[in-house]
Amino acid sequence: MSTALVGLVAGMALGFAAWFGGFGAFLLVGALGAVGFGVGRLVEDGTDVRGFLSGGRGRGRR
């Protein structure tokens, strides 16, 4: 699925949430979408969640 299509679907979902549920639903859908995006990126990249949450400590980064 292309990035433009994903953006279109996300925008439509946010629009429907704002129209039918008000501003609170708009914020909730946006926040859950951001969390889903983050989890999807972690799964796609094969990143260990524990390593991601530690912020790179212990990897020798400066």
N, C-alpha and C positions, 0 to 999 in steps of 0.2 A: 504494500500500500504506500503510495507516495506521501511525502510530507505535506503537500498542499491539500490532499484529500483528508488526511488526519486533522489538519488545521480547520478545514471546513466542517467536519463532523464535530469537533470540539466547540467551535463557534456556534453551531446550531444547537448543541446541547445546552450551552450557556444561555443562549437566547430563549430557548423554551423554558428553562428554569427561571429566568428573570420574568418572563411573560406570565407564566402560570403560578409561580411560587413566590414571587417578590424578590427583593434584594437579598434577603437572608438565604433563600434557596440558591440564588446566583452565586453567592460567596461559598456556600457549602459545596456546590458542584465544582466550582473552580478549585477549591482546596483539595477535594478528593481527586480531581483530575491531576493536580500537581503531584500528589502522593502516588497515584497510579503510574504517572510518567516516571517518577524516580525509581519505583520498584521495577518497572519494565526495563529501564536502562541498566539497573543492577543485574537483573536476570539475563538480559541480552549480552552484557559484557562478561558475565560469569564472575562478577566481583563477589567476594565474601562479604556478607553484611557486617560481620564483626569487624573486619578490616576497614570497611567504609566508615563505620560509626566511630572508630578510634581516631579518625582524622589523620591517618598516615604516621602516627607515632610508632617508632621502632623500625621504620623502613630505611633510615639513614638519610632522609630528606633534610635539606637545610633551607 
